[in-house]
């Protein structure tokens, strides 16, 4: 096949947020892996539930891999989910979850659908589950997700399915920057990587009892194979119990080039010395 004959999949699942759609190239790209990562309490599950509700409104089949066992019907309904149409899968091991995802993707009624994994860090490999609490398993989850990545990428592309993975962030020992669970092969497989965090320096609004009612949040594009917009940020507000609202897109901050000027560099060549 010639490259000119390649049929590019331009289908997207439109999210409830105009700014998010803008930086993702129209929405969640079908046939690709998108990851939303962040620390605890940053609203990863909340924004994913809102995207499930939007996908259902567009007539898409949706699957929630609820590995953290945190989904409730009441909260899902609040965020726009039709519980009678949402398929939820619970299992004990990562192998069961990942095998079911592949099986679900190949169902004809699920083409162009949405899968949400909540969350990558909660996937428990079978070998690890069979050990005692003190048993050590090094790199097992990464190897498992590496093999899964190689299997699932062509399946997603062939069936036009979005895989939205939620993940936990951490700072690697002895390194700079932020990483998320899953290992290098998983990092390569994801097309879009977004970090969700609280907006620095923006205090939360509280009611008369001191309860937080509105929390300023921020999404940052850390990797994108869709658009060249790494570093673009989106300001969102998280309303307690009601989800995310409003958004403002901020372009990437320009990087400073060259060596910093010394204190004396601003003096002219003929400046007197002491």
Backbone torsions as a table, in degrees:
resi	resn	phi	psi	omega
1	UNK	NA	134.6	176.2
2	UNK	-79.4	151.7	179.9
3	UNK	-60.3	-30.7	179.7
4	UNK	-68.0	-18.0	-179.7
5	UNK	-91.3	-5.3	-177.5
6	UNK	-66.1	128.3	177.7
7	UNK	-93.8	103.8	-177.7
8	UNK	-78.1	131.8	178.2
9	UNK	-80.9	108.8	-178.9
10	UNK	-103.0	7.4	-178.3
11	UNK	-71.9	141.6	178.7
12	UNK	-136.8	155.5	168.8
13	UNK	-97.1	116.0	-177.2
14	UNK	-73.3	127.2	179.6
15	UNK	-85.5	168.9	179.0
16	UNK	-74.0	1.4	-172.4
17	UNK	-120.2	116.8	-178.3
18	UNK	-58.0	-44.3	-178.6
19	UNK	-65.5	-38.9	178.0
20	UNK	-65.3	-42.5	177.3
21	UNK	-59.9	-39.6	-178.2
22	UNK	-61.9	-45.9	-175.5
23	UNK	-81.6	-14.6	178.1
24	UNK	-97.3	4.6	179.1
25	UNK	82.0	32.2	178.2
26	UNK	113.6	-18.4	-178.6
27	UNK	150.3	-163.5	177.8
28	UNK	-72.4	118.7	-173.9
29	UNK	-71.4	123.9	179.2
30	UNK	-68.6	141.7	-179.2
31	UNK	84.7	6.7	-176.4
32	UNK	-126.9	165.3	173.8
33	UNK	-101.2	125.0	173.7
34	UNK	-117.4	135.0	179.7
35	UNK	-119.9	130.1	170.5
36	UNK	-108.3	118.1	-176.9
37	UNK	-122.4	155.6	178.7
38	UNK	178.0	174.0	177.6
39	UNK	-77.8	178.7	178.7
40	UNK	-66.3	148.3	174.8
41	UNK	74.1	16.3	-179.2
42	UNK	-98.1	2.4	174.1
43	UNK	87.4	24.7	-179.2
44	UNK	-61.9	-48.6	179.9
45	UNK	-65.2	-39.4	-178.9
46	UNK	-59.4	-50.1	-177.6
47	UNK	-68.0	-31.6	177.2
48	UNK	-67.7	-40.1	177.8
49	UNK	-63.1	-39.7	178.1
50	UNK	-63.4	-34.7	178.7
51	UNK	-73.6	-32.1	174.0
52	UNK	-63.2	-45.4	178.6
53	UNK	-59.0	-41.1	179.2
54	UNK	-66.8	-40.7	179.8
55	UNK	-64.6	-40.9	177.7
56	UNK	-62.8	-38.5	179.2
57	UNK	-64.6	-22.9	177.9
58	UNK	-93.2	10.2	176.3
59	UNK	79.9	21.8	-177.3
60	UNK	-94.5	143.6	170.8
61	UNK	-74.0	142.3	-177.4
62	UNK	-133.0	139.8	177.1
63	UNK	-126.1	129.7	175.6
64	UNK	-110.7	116.7	172.7
65	UNK	-87.5	95.5	-172.2
66	UNK	-90.9	66.3	-176.9
67	UNK	-67.4	-25.3	179.1
68	UNK	-88.0	-3.6	179.0
69	UNK	52.2	44.7	-174.8
70	UNK	-111.9	-5.4	-175.5
71	UNK	-74.4	137.4	172.7
72	UNK	-127.3	143.6	-178.8
73	UNK	-61.2	-39.7	-177.3
74	UNK	-62.3	-46.9	-179.1
75	UNK	-68.2	-38.5	177.7
76	UNK	-59.8	-43.7	178.6
77	UNK	-62.6	-41.3	178.6
78	UNK	-57.9	-35.4	-176.4
79	UNK	-94.4	11.7	171.8
80	UNK	95.5	13.1	-178.5
81	UNK	-88.6	137.9	172.1
82	UNK	-90.9	102.1	-175.5
83	UNK	-63.3	-27.9	-179.5
84	UNK	-71.3	-17.4	-178.7
85	UNK	-107.0	-16.9	-177.2
86	UNK	-81.7	128.7	176.1
87	UNK	-94.8	126.2	178.6
88	UNK	-116.4	137.5	-179.4
89	UNK	-122.0	128.8	175.6
90	UNK	-118.5	136.7	177.0
91	UNK	-150.1	-179.6	-179.4
92	UNK	-98.8	-37.1	-171.5
93	UNK	-117.7	158.0	178.4
94	UNK	-61.8	-38.0	-179.6
95	UNK	-59.6	-41.7	179.0
96	UNK	-63.9	-44.5	179.5
97	UNK	-61.5	-49.4	-174.8
98	UNK	-68.1	-38.0	177.0
99	UNK	-65.4	-37.6	179.9
100	UNK	-67.6	-36.8	177.6
101	UNK	-58.8	-45.9	179.3
102	UNK	-62.2	-43.9	178.9
103	UNK	-61.7	-42.2	-178.9
104	UNK	-65.3	-40.8	-178.6
105	UNK	-59.9	-32.3	-175.0
106	UNK	-87.7	1.6	173.6
107	UNK	-77.0	131.8	-174.2
108	UNK	-60.1	-35.6	-177.5
109	UNK	-73.3	-9.6	-176.1
110	UNK	-100.8	2.6	178.3
111	UNK	-58.3	140.5	-179.0
112	UNK	62.5	27.5	179.6
113	UNK	-92.4	-170.2	-178.0
114	UNK	-129.6	130.7	173.3
115	UNK	-116.1	130.2	174.8
116	UNK	-115.7	125.9	174.1
117	UNK	-102.4	118.5	-179.2
118	UNK	-126.4	89.5	7.3
119	UNK	-142.5	168.0	-178.7
120	UNK	-56.8	-43.9	-177.6
121	UNK	-64.7	-17.8	-178.8
122	UNK	-90.5	-4.0	-179.7
123	UNK	-74.2	118.9	-174.5
124	UNK	-103.6	111.0	177.6
125	UNK	-60.4	146.3	-177.0
126	UNK	-58.4	-43.2	-178.7
127	UNK	-61.0	-39.4	178.7
128	UNK	-68.6	-36.2	-179.4
129	UNK	-66.7	-24.1	-177.8
130	UNK	-88.1	-6.3	179.2
131	UNK	-90.6	166.1	175.2
132	UNK	-75.1	173.6	-179.5
133	UNK	-61.3	-25.7	-179.6
134	UNK	-91.8	-6.2	-178.4
135	UNK	-65.9	138.6	-177.7
136	UNK	-104.8	134.5	175.4
137	UNK	-132.9	115.5	-175.5
138	UNK	-103.5	119.8	173.5
139	UNK	72.1	11.4	-176.0
140	UNK	-67.4	-45.9	-179.8
141	UNK	-62.0	-39.3	179.1
142	UNK	-63.5	-42.1	179.0
143	UNK	-65.7	-39.7	-179.7
144	UNK	-64.8	-45.2	179.9
145	UNK	-70.9	-28.7	175.9
146	UNK	-63.6	-44.7	177.8
147	UNK	-66.3	-40.7	179.3
148	UNK	-62.9	-40.2	-179.5
149	UNK	-58.7	-43.9	-178.7
150	UNK	-66.1	-31.1	178.7
151	UNK	-77.3	-44.1	-167.2
152	UNK	-80.1	-28.9	-175.9
153	UNK	-56.8	-51.9	178.5
154	UNK	-67.5	-30.3	179.2
155	UNK	-67.1	-42.5	177.0
156	UNK	-61.4	-43.5	-177.8
157	UNK	-65.4	-43.3	-178.3
158	UNK	-65.6	-30.7	-175.5
159	UNK	-106.9	1.1	177.3
160	UNK	62.8	36.9	-175.8
161	UNK	-101.8	139.3	174.7
162	UNK	-90.0	129.4	171.1
163	UNK	-109.7	108.5	178.3
164	UNK	-102.8	110.7	-177.7
165	UNK	-103.6	131.6	172.1
166	UNK	-96.9	143.9	-174.2
167	UNK	-147.7	163.6	-179.8
168	UNK	-101.4	141.2	179.1
169	UNK	-99.7	154.8	175.7
170	UNK	-156.4	165.5	176.7
171	UNK	-102.3	114.5	-178.4
172	UNK	-58.9	140.7	-178.3
173	UNK	-60.4	124.9	177.0
174	UNK	77.3	10.6	-178.7
175	UNK	-125.1	167.5	176.3
176	UNK	-101.9	155.1	175.8
177	UNK	90.0	-174.6	-175.0
178	UNK	-115.2	144.4	174.9
179	UNK	-132.3	171.0	176.1
180	UNK	-135.2	165.8	-174.6
181	UNK	-66.4	154.8	173.2
182	UNK	123.9	-20.5	177.5
183	UNK	86.9	174.5	-173.7
184	UNK	-65.9	-41.6	-178.3
185	UNK	-62.1	-38.7	176.0
186	UNK	-65.2	-39.6	178.8
187	UNK	-60.3	-40.9	-179.8
188	UNK	-68.1	-34.4	-173.5
189	UNK	-73.8	-32.4	-176.8
190	UNK	-73.1	135.2	-179.4
191	UNK	-83.6	-32.5	-179.0
192	UNK	-133.0	133.4	177.5
193	UNK	-126.1	120.7	-176.5
194	UNK	-122.3	133.2	177.1
195	UNK	-102.8	127.4	178.5
196	UNK	-107.0	127.4	-177.1
197	UNK	-151.1	166.6	173.6
198	UNK	-74.0	142.9	-177.6
199	UNK	-72.4	124.7	-175.8
200	UNK	-64.4	130.7	175.3
201	UNK	80.6	0.7	-179.9
202	UNK	-106.6	109.4	-177.0
203	UNK	-72.7	151.6	177.2
204	UNK	-76.3	150.2	175.2
205	UNK	-88.9	142.7	-176.7
206	UNK	-128.2	155.4	175.4
207	UNK	-88.2	-173.8	-175.7
208	UNK	-64.7	-18.9	178.5
209	UNK	-90.5	-4.6	-178.7
210	UNK	93.6	-2.6	179.6
211	UNK	-73.2	138.3	178.3
212	UNK	-70.8	127.3	-179.2
213	UNK	-110.0	-27.6	179.8
214	UNK	-145.9	124.8	-177.1
215	UNK	-118.7	118.5	176.9
216	UNK	-67.9	125.7	-178.5
217	UNK	-123.7	170.2	-179.8
218	UNK	-147.4	135.1	171.8
219	UNK	-104.6	136.0	177.6
220	UNK	-128.2	130.6	177.3
221	UNK	-77.6	113.6	179.8
222	UNK	-98.7	-24.3	177.3
223	UNK	-153.9	139.6	175.8
224	UNK	-153.1	123.7	172.3
225	UNK	-92.1	-0.5	-177.7
226	UNK	-92.9	-51.6	180.0
227	UNK	-130.4	152.7	177.6
228	UNK	-88.9	79.4	-175.4
229	UNK	-141.5	33.9	178.2
230	UNK	-58.4	133.6	-179.4
231	UNK	97.9	-10.3	177.1
232	UNK	-65.9	138.4	-177.3
233	UNK	-121.2	149.3	177.9
234	UNK	-127.0	121.6	176.3
235	UNK	-84.7	129.2	177.8
236	UNK	-131.6	155.9	174.3
237	UNK	-112.3	131.0	177.5
238	UNK	-100.4	112.1	178.4
239	UNK	-89.5	124.4	-175.8
240	UNK	-55.5	122.2	177.0
241	UNK	78.9	-1.8	-176.1
242	UNK	-127.0	-8.8	177.9
243	UNK	98.2	-169.4	-176.7
244	UNK	-87.5	144.9	177.3
245	UNK	-138.7	154.1	173.3
246	UNK	58.0	151.3	177.0
247	UNK	-158.7	148.6	176.5
248	UNK	-132.0	126.2	-179.1
249	UNK	-90.7	129.1	179.1
250	UNK	-115.4	126.1	-179.3
251	UNK	-67.1	160.6	178.8
252	UNK	-58.5	143.6	177.5
253	UNK	-73.7	134.0	-179.5
254	UNK	-63.2	137.9	179.6
255	UNK	-84.7	136.0	178.7
256	UNK	-76.9	130.9	-178.4
257	UNK	-110.2	156.2	177.5
258	UNK	82.6	172.5	179.8
259	UNK	-79.8	144.4	177.8
260	UNK	-64.3	145.3	-179.5
261	UNK	-71.5	143.0	177.2
262	UNK	-77.9	161.1	-178.7
263	UNK	-58.1	-26.5	-176.0
264	UNK	-94.9	-4.8	-174.1
265	UNK	-67.9	-22.9	-177.8
266	UNK	-80.2	-10.1	179.9
267	UNK	-81.3	142.4	179.5
268	UNK	-67.0	165.4	-178.8
269	UNK	-63.7	-29.8	-177.8
270	UNK	-95.3	9.3	-178.0
271	UNK	-62.8	137.6	-179.6
272	UNK	-66.9	148.1	176.7
273	UNK	-110.8	159.8	-179.1
274	UNK	-118.6	NA	NA
